[in-house]
Amino acid sequence: MQKETTYEEIVRNLKNRTYAPVYFLMGEEDYYIDRISDYILDTVLTETEKEFNQTVLFGMDTDINTVINAARRYPMMSEHQVVVVKEAQNLKNLENLTYYLQKPMPSTILVLCYKHGVLDRRKKIAAEIEKNGVLFESKKLKDSQLPGFISTYLKRKKVEIEPKASEMMAEFVGTDLSRMTGELDKLIITLPEGQKRITPEQIEKNIGISKDFNNFELRNALIEKDVLKANMIVKYFDENPKNNPLQMTLAVLFNFFSNLMLAYYAPQKTDQGIAAQLGLRSAWQAKDYMNAMQRYTGVKVMQIINAIRNCDAKSKGVGNTSATNGELLRELVYFILH
């Protein structure tokens, strides 16, 4: 099986001006597709060369024959020409590109941005792309991978972030990486002069997330079985429902307890063993699961997962006629803690 091309490999080759004749960028995560295609558009040609040698097409407004004809042109007073097809998932008869892929123009850099879907790798078109170009799948990150993405992104900007602040951002924004980078860029702008470290206090001030009353802190209170703190957070959520929607809280709790259930099946009940079982980036991320395993039995965790599902159904009106979201969350937290 051929090794998958990574985002880092593609960017490294582009920076070294090592170009492939075809880049097929596909997948559910728009962020990496946009980053690669924008980098090619920004850096391959000079501003003067772009006037005659850079073409941007849109899948909804063009057809595959137009794309092929554009790719077969020779560059004018330039070593390369760049042809980018955005929203390529809307192209009809895409398989006809196979004939061009068998002998692509070496002076053309053809980029197809195929979002919210993937090619069937068993088909001939995928094989031809892999043989002569780059086939890249941009996958959605898991929740557990977000803090690592945040730290890496900020490190490139020469900014650090405290672990709690990183968890707050991950919980608030979620896996939409384009939105995440936008929020992080805003935080960088608000940093006081000379400061290169993002703290929970700054997130509370500039993003509007309470550093003491949020889903991350509720999860921690449940892990520690801190009844007082958990109920204080539930009360805060009930009083501020717009900033703390129940569905987001349930998603965080369901994700944690589902992973906790998987952790019980880890061959090694160590930080490293749990991290490997759950696909976590580092062993320290497993400590919460290790702590929770000491306080919750496997049977209780299964009951909690079922209770979260029931709470979600009731919040949508199934089997519930009068309970508010605040009352539903209070009832769920009581069940988890007792």
N, C-alpha and C positions, 0 to 999 in steps of 0.2 A: 504494500500500500504506500502510495506516495506521501511524503511528509507535507503537511499543510504549511503554506506560506503564512508568515506572521506579519502583522502591521509593522513591527519594528524592523524586520528584514526589508520590507518594501521601502520604507522611509530611508533606511541606511543606504540602499542602492541608489535611490533617487538623489540623495545628498552627494553621493560619489559620482553622479551623472552617468550611472549605468542603467540604461533604459531598456525595457522590453517593448516589442512592437504592439502588444495588446495587454491591456489590464481589464479584467472582468471582475468588478467589485460588486459583491452580492451579499444579501443577508438582512437580518432584522434590525441591526443597529446602524442607524444613519450616520452616527458621529464619525466612525473610521472611514466610511465611504467618502463622506464630504471632505475629510481632512486630506486624504490621498489625492482625490481629484483636484481640490483647490491648490494643493502644493504643486502638482504638475502644471496647472494653468498659470500659477504665479512665477514658477522658476525655470521651466525648460527653455522658454524663448525670451529674448529681450523685448522691450516695449516696441521697438521698431519692427522686429520680426513678427510680433503678434498680429500686426495689421493685415498681413497677407497669409499667415501660416497657422492661425489659430481659429478653429471652428467649434462652436457649441451648438448642439442640436438637442431637441427634446423629443422623447419617444412618442408622445401623444401627437406631435405636429409633423413627424417625419415618417419615413419608411426605411426598410432595411436596404433597399437598392440605393437610396440617397446616401446612407451611411457608408456603404461599400464604395460608391463612386468618390465620396469625399476622402476616404482612406487611401484610395489608389492614386490620388493626385501627387505630383512632385512638389516639394517645397520651393519657394521663391527666395533666392538669396539667403538661404538658411540651411543648416544641416538637417533640421527636423521640421515637421509640421505636427501639430497637435489637434486631434479630433476628439471631443468629449461628448458623449451622449448621456444626458441626464434623464432620469425616469425611464431607463431602458426597459423596464418591465412592461411598458406599454407598447413596445415594438411588436408588430405582427410578423410572423414567418421568421423569427429570429434564427431558426436552424439554417436558413439560407446563408448565414454568415460563415458557415463551415467552409465553404469554397474559398472565401478570402483567407480564412485562418490557415489553410493548408500552405499558402505562400503569401504571407503578409508583406507589405511594403516595409523594407528596413528603415526607411527615412520617416515613416509615420509612427506616431505614438497614439494608438486608438484606445480610448478609455470608455468603458460602458458601466454606468452606475445603475445597477439592478437592485432596487430596494424592496424590502418586505417580502422577500422570497429567495429561493436558491435554485440553481440549475440541477437537474438530475445528473449526477456525476457519471452515470452509466451511459449517457448519450454521447454521440460522436462529437458534438460541439464542445462539450466539456473536455474531452480527451485532446482535441486539437488546441484548445486554449492552454491546457497544461503543458502540451508539447512545445508550443512556440511562444507562449506568453505567461501571464500571471493570472491564476484563478484564486481569488481571495474571498473568504466568507467572514463577514463582520457579524460576530455573535453578540447577543445581549449578555451583559455581565450579570453574574449572580449577586444577590444582596451582600454576600460575604466578601465579594471582590471589590466592592465600592470604596471602602476606606483605603485600600492599596492604590486604586486608581486616583483618588483624591490626593494622596501624598505624592504620587509620582508626577501628577500634573503640576502641583504647586512647586515641586522640587525643580522642574524645568524653568519655573518663574523665579527661582531662588527665594522661595518662601516656605516656611515650615508650618505645620498645623498640629495642635495638641490632639492626642488620641480621642478624647471626649468630644472635642470640636468636630473631628472627622466623622465620628459616629452620629453626631447631631445632624450634620449635612447629609449623610447617607440616608438617615431616617426621614428627613424633611423632603428631600428632592427625589429620592428613588433612583431608578436605573436609567433615566433619561439623561444620557451623557452630554448632549448639547445644552440642555437646561442647566445641568450641573456645572459645566465649565463657565457658562454665563454668570451663574451665581458666585462662583469662585473668583472670577475676574472682578465682579463688583466688590467683593470683600477685599481684594488686593488694593483696589483704589481707595478704600476707606481706611487702610492701615495708617496710623500716625507716622510721620516722617521718621525714618531710621528704624522702624519696627519691621521685622521680617518673620513674625510668628503670629498665626491666627489662634485666638483663644475662644473658649465658649462664651465669654462676656461679649466679645465682638460680634459673634453670631447672634446672640440675644438682642444686641443693640441694632444691628444692621439688617438682619434677615427676619427678625420677629419671632424667633423660637425661644421659649423660656429655657434657660440652662438647668433649671431645677424641676420643671414640670413638663416633661415630654415623654414620648413613647420609649425612648432609650432608658430614661430613669425609671419608668414604670416597669419595664422588663427587668432592670436590675433589682428593683424592690421585690418583685416576685421571685427572682432567683434567691435572694437573701431571706425571703419570707418576712419582710419588714412590713407588718400589717399597717402600722401608722402611716408610713411614707406612701405606701400603695394607695391608701384611702384618701390621703391628702391630694395625690395626683389625680385620682378619679374625680374628686370634688372640683378641682381646678378645670379639668376637662369638661365637666358638666356645666360649669359657669362660663366657659369659653369654647362653645361647640364649633364655631366657624374655623378657629385655628387648630382644633383637635378633632377632626371628624372620626366617628366611630369606626368606619370602614378601614381607615389607615391604621388605627390601633389594632384592630382584629387581624389585619394582614401581618403586622409586626409580630404579634403573639403567635399566630398560626405558624409563621416561618420558624420562629425560635423553637416552639415545642415539637414541630415536625422534625427539625434537625436533632432535637434532644432525643426523640424516639430512635432516630437512625444511630445516634451515638451509642446507644445500648448494645448495638450489634457490632461495634468496632472490635476487631480481634485483640487490640491492645488498649486497655483503659488508661492511657497516658495522654499528656498534652499532645505529643507527636502522633499517637495512634488516632485520637479523636480528630485532629486536624486533617490527617490523611483520609479518614472515613468521610468527612464532610466536605473535603476539597477546599479547606481554608488555606489562605496564603501563608500563615505563620502559626506556630504552636501557641503563642500567647492568646490568639483568638479563641482557643479551645478552653480556656480557663473558666469562662462562664458556664460552659456545658459540664465541665468537671464539677463545679460547685453545685449546679442544679441537680446532677445525678446523685449527690449526697443527700438532697432534700426531697426529691420526688422519686417514687418508684415507677417502674415501667407501666404498671397497671394504671396508676394515677395519671401519667402523661397521656395514655390512650383516652382516658375519661376527659381530660382537659381538652384534647384536640376535638373530641365529639362535642363538648360544651361550647367551644369557640364556633364550630359549624352551626350549632343550634342558635347561638346568639346572633350570628350573621343572618340566618333565616328570619329570626324574629324581628331584626332591625329592618327587614324588607317587607314586614307585614304578614309573614307566614306564621300562623298560630299565635298571633299577638294582636290584641285589640287596644291596649291602653298604655303599656309600659313605654317610657321614653328611652332614648338612647343612653342617657345618663344612668337610668335605673337598670337597664340591661347590662351595662359595663360593671356597675357596682355588684350586681348579682354574679356576674362571671368571675370577677376578681375574688369575691368571697368564696366561691366554689374552688378556685385555684388554690387559695391559701389555707383552706380547711379540709 
